[in-house]
Every structure is written in structure tokens, then in C-alpha cells.
Amino acid sequence: MNTGMTPLLIGSNLWGWTSGILFVVIGVYLSIRRGRLHPFLLVCISAISISYIEAPYDWAMYAQFPPALPRMPSWWPLNMTWGGLPSSVPLGYIGYFVLPAVIGSAVGKRLSARFGWRRPITLLCTGLVVGFLWALVFNAGLGARLGVFYYAYVIPGLGLFEGSLHQYPIYDAIAMGITVMVFAYLLGRTDSEGRNVVESWSDKVSKTKVQSALLSVVAMIVIGNVVYGAVFAPHLVTKLRGDVTSGPSGQLFPGVPNQPR
């Protein structure tokens, strides 16, 4: 197995860094033009705030990355990923979650306007579907199928290509769908002033624009962590129970220490 920095790994690593930086720049630009924090920037902040959960999520999902990938330093919080957390993850969380949320929000608003469907329900449904499909393409396809990362174990009956090198836990796509569903709602459910539900609430309970902005940021961080924590919890329970199916080997990449079960 090739464990060097292949063109696919280089592209994936660059995508993590560049997408995060680009999306933040776009969010800042939209906020400056708007004169207040834009929902796009708020969702970016929420997405990067949950990136620290990726390492224990990898641990619970038995995910392994090629050893050639640059890693975060050993002191990184909750650095439980085999071999260390890839360095592109923190910023990469922005592009990874925000892009499908933007797509889900855009599709939801278009469908709502075209067919007269209620926008909140439509946004939630399109966000769930887009997030689920995004995980299948990104995690099952680019990840497990092409070798950006692999899953050493899956729950029996809940994985694609079980028992093979390319096995993929379908419940990972469900977790992704739920998270994107919430982000798509927070992007697309806006009032006549362009405020999402968090901004509308923070404006009501704040006396100044600065106070409202700070409260919006805190609220978005809390929402992101609560949602991601909720979808992570079942995976953690499964990990602790050890009810999983092994792939061809628990240690998929030479040089990467095997994760204790």
C-alpha cells in the first residue's frame, strides 16, 4: 500500500487549508458589506468550533489516516486520532461542513419558492439529504474508497463493503446529514432583514450591536457543539461496547500505531 503523499492526499490536504481560509474571507467580506456578522461567517465559526471533536470521533469510528499526512502537535486537545490529528482538520472543518450547508440551503430555498413548501421544513429536509450524500461522496468515496482514510471496524449490518479495506459505516453519513441539516437551516431561515434565527434572538435580548454580535457567536458555538456532540455520543457508546466488524486488519497503515479496542 502506498503511504506517501499521493496527488489525492496533497489535494485533500490543500482543500482543508484553502477552503477554510477562503470561506472565512468570504464571510468577513459579507459581514463588512452587511454592517454586521453574516450568517455565513457565523456558520463558519460554529463549524471550526467543533473541530476538536474530530480526534475522539476518529477514535470512536476506528478511522485511520496515511502516516505521510502532516499532523497536529501531540499537545493538541483530545488528540486521540491514530498517529495524530491531520493538520488540515481544524480549518478543513469549515469547508467540510459549510459547503454542503450552503448547497442544502440554496436547494431548500429554491424548492420552497418553486412549490410553496414551508421553508423551515424544506431547509431541514434538503440539508439532511445533501449532508448524507456529501458524506457518501467525501467519506465513503474519496476517503474509504480512494485511500484518504480508512475505517478499521464497523458495526455489523450497518456498513458498506463490510470486511473489506474500503468498508464504510453508513451511520457516519447519518451523523453528517444531521449536522448539515442544522447548518443549512441556520443559513437559509432568515427574516426580512437577512437575520437568521440566532441573530433575531440575540437582537431581542441585547442592548447594543456589539453585544448582539458576541451573543450570536456564543450561541452558534453552543449550537454546533450540542448538535455534533449529540451525533457523536452514539458512536462513542458503540466504541466502548466494542460491537464492531473488523476489516482486513485493525492496523491498516504501516507505521501507524494500532488503536486499542
C-alpha atoms as one frame of an Amber mdcrd trajectory, in Angstrom:
protein
   0.000   0.000   0.000   1.329   3.436  -0.918   1.544   5.526   2.256   3.342
   8.528   0.725   1.824  11.894  -0.172  -0.052  10.943  -3.329  -1.663  13.646
  -5.514  -5.018  12.807  -3.890  -3.618  13.272  -0.384  -1.919  16.526  -1.396
  -5.188  17.778  -2.891  -7.185  16.758   0.177  -4.700  18.445   2.497  -4.733
  21.650   0.422  -8.520  21.611   0.270  -8.707  21.558   4.065  -6.433  24.580
   4.448  -7.579  26.661   1.479 -11.321  26.059   1.845 -11.230  27.129   5.492
  -9.286  30.301   4.770 -11.347  31.141   1.671 -14.689  30.655   3.409 -13.642
  32.820   6.348 -12.519  35.576   3.962 -15.876  35.369   2.181 -17.710  35.514
   5.495 -15.729  38.538   6.652 -16.361  40.302   3.327 -20.111  39.627   3.508
 -20.170  40.840   7.111 -18.352  44.082   6.269 -20.674  44.753   3.367 -23.685
  43.996   5.538 -22.544  46.038   8.523 -22.984  43.133  10.940 -21.959  39.493
  11.218 -23.289  37.499   8.285 -24.930  34.080   8.855 -22.267  32.591   6.561
 -19.479  33.742   8.893 -21.427  32.593  11.938 -21.747  29.095  10.488 -18.002
  29.107   9.690 -17.283  29.949  13.335 -19.629  27.231  14.521 -18.009  24.673
  12.201 -14.430  25.311  13.323 -15.540  25.350  16.970 -16.451  21.654  16.742
 -13.229  20.576  15.004 -11.675  19.479  18.300 -14.232  16.635  18.400 -12.740
  15.111  15.227  -9.930  13.365  17.112 -12.172  11.476  19.584 -14.598  10.926
  16.689 -11.791   9.204  14.768 -11.073   7.128  17.862 -14.719   6.097  18.204
 -15.054   5.413  14.455 -11.763   3.470  14.175 -10.648   5.890  11.448  -7.020
   5.787  10.266  -5.103   8.238   8.054  -1.937   7.636   5.984   1.186   8.335
   8.101   2.556  10.741   5.457  -0.134  13.331   6.211   1.126  16.301   8.289
  -0.225  16.080  11.831  -1.136  18.460  14.614   1.346  18.572  17.529   0.933
  15.988  20.270  -0.397  18.586  22.723  -3.454  19.239  20.543  -6.647  18.885
  22.676  -8.120  15.378  22.712  -5.581  14.199  20.132  -6.927  10.640  20.010
  -6.602  10.006  16.252  -4.250   7.167  15.335  -0.900   8.769  14.599  -2.189
  12.229  15.483  -4.859  14.524  14.034  -4.152  15.650  10.427  -3.112  19.293
  10.422  -5.725  20.289   7.844  -8.654  19.224  10.039  -9.358  22.397  12.110
  -9.629  24.735   9.113 -10.912  21.908   6.931 -13.998  21.594   9.114 -15.167
  24.932   7.739 -15.160  23.823   4.121 -16.307  20.305   5.008 -19.477  21.437
   6.781 -20.202  24.868   5.332 -20.124  23.944   1.640 -22.831  21.242   1.874
 -24.794  23.545   4.198 -24.701  26.280   1.539 -25.840  23.775  -1.098 -28.616
  22.438   1.134 -29.752  25.946   1.996 -29.782  27.063  -1.646 -31.692  23.966
  -2.781 -34.138  24.304   0.101 -34.906  27.948  -0.601 -35.337  27.240  -4.303
 -37.714  24.348  -3.688 -39.646  26.355  -1.122 -40.119  29.244  -3.548 -40.929
  26.958  -6.507 -43.519  24.733  -4.837 -44.698  26.903  -1.960 -43.383  24.498
   0.662 -42.753  25.736   4.194 -39.178  26.987   4.265 -38.128  25.642   7.700
 -39.170  22.054   6.938 -37.778  22.230   3.406 -34.404  23.515   4.641 -34.169
  20.765   7.232 -35.017  18.070   4.680 -32.664  19.294   1.966 -29.877  19.818
   4.496 -30.284  16.254   5.752 -30.247  14.767   2.248 -27.326  16.885   0.992
 -25.296  16.175   4.142 -25.931  12.435   3.844 -24.931  12.372   0.169 -21.926
  14.610   0.853 -20.628  12.102   3.402 -21.092   9.253   0.936 -19.071  11.106
  -1.704 -16.412  12.537   0.597 -16.021   9.868   3.297 -17.091   6.666   1.546
 -15.735   7.718  -1.861 -12.677   9.959  -1.510 -11.966   8.587   1.936 -12.512
   4.862   2.299 -12.613   4.020  -1.399  -9.634   6.014  -2.668  -7.479   5.877
   0.455  -7.536   9.315   2.088  -8.519   7.424   5.237  -9.945   4.028   6.195
 -12.265   2.629   8.846 -10.738  -0.407  10.565 -14.065  -1.530  12.067 -17.795
  -1.012  11.521 -20.967  -2.132  13.290 -22.178  -5.396  11.705 -25.036  -4.785
   9.291 -24.530  -1.003   9.238 -21.622  -0.699   6.842 -20.969  -0.629   3.124
 -18.407  -3.152   1.773 -18.135  -4.771   5.216 -14.997  -6.765   5.892 -13.037
  -5.122   3.093 -10.378  -2.439   3.098 -12.978   0.026   1.788 -15.701  -0.626
   4.364 -17.699   2.432   5.383 -20.024   2.923   8.395 -23.295   4.252   7.000
 -24.120   5.815  10.374 -21.289   8.271   9.729 -23.321   9.652   6.791 -26.390
   9.937   9.019 -24.413  11.943  11.573 -23.123  14.206   8.807 -26.633  14.677
   7.454 -27.990  15.781  10.819 -25.199  18.316  11.354 -25.531  19.792   7.861
 -29.298  19.883   8.319 -28.907  22.271  11.249 -26.316  24.430   9.477 -28.465
  24.653   6.330 -31.381  25.813   8.479 -29.238  28.446  10.178 -28.099  29.719
   6.777 -31.439  29.713   4.998 -34.006  30.547   7.688 -33.704  34.329   7.602
 -36.118  37.197   8.142 -36.753  40.283   6.008 -33.535  41.860   7.355 -31.425
  38.832   6.458 -31.039  37.725  10.084 -31.119  34.042  10.929 -32.970  32.778
  13.996 -29.918  33.178  16.252 -29.378  36.805  15.221 -33.063  37.638  15.681
 -32.943  36.224  19.189 -29.673  37.944  20.112 -31.013  41.296  18.899 -34.039
  40.932  21.161 -32.019  40.259  24.304 -29.138  42.677  23.603 -28.853  46.427
  24.086 -26.055  47.097  21.584 -24.901  45.730  18.234 -21.625  44.582  19.746
 -23.400  42.694  22.491 -25.721  41.124  19.930 -22.789  40.055  17.744 -20.923
  38.471  20.651 -24.050  36.694  21.811 -24.683  35.392  18.300 -21.165  33.958
  18.133 -21.509  32.249  21.510 -24.927  30.867  20.604 -23.677  29.483  17.285
 -20.740  27.801  19.016 -23.064  26.243  21.591 -25.474  25.027  18.917 -22.672
  23.489  16.864 -21.207  21.677  19.860 -24.571  20.425  21.130 -25.572  19.063
  17.720 -22.208  17.491  16.930 -21.899  16.162  20.454 -25.332  14.547  20.129
 -24.484  12.740  16.890 -21.073  11.739  18.297 -22.451  10.199  21.500 -23.930
   7.028  19.891 -20.623   6.358  18.135 -18.810   6.647  21.454 -21.205   4.151
  23.063 -20.594   1.730  20.204 -16.849   2.128  20.603 -16.984   1.385  24.316
 -19.155  -1.693  23.718 -16.771  -2.963  21.048 -19.609  -4.352  18.886 -17.824
  -3.995  15.538 -16.735  -5.884  12.432 -13.041  -5.824  11.565 -11.686  -5.023
   8.135  -8.719  -6.943   6.670  -6.562  -5.699   9.534  -7.037  -3.497  12.572
  -3.787  -1.775  11.553  -4.392  -0.514   8.017  -1.366   1.746   7.577   2.196
   0.558   8.320   3.840   2.810  10.848   0.563   3.998  12.349   0.065   2.529
  15.845  -2.994   0.318  16.130  -5.828   1.794  18.140  -6.647  -0.187  21.282
 -10.145  -1.635  21.317
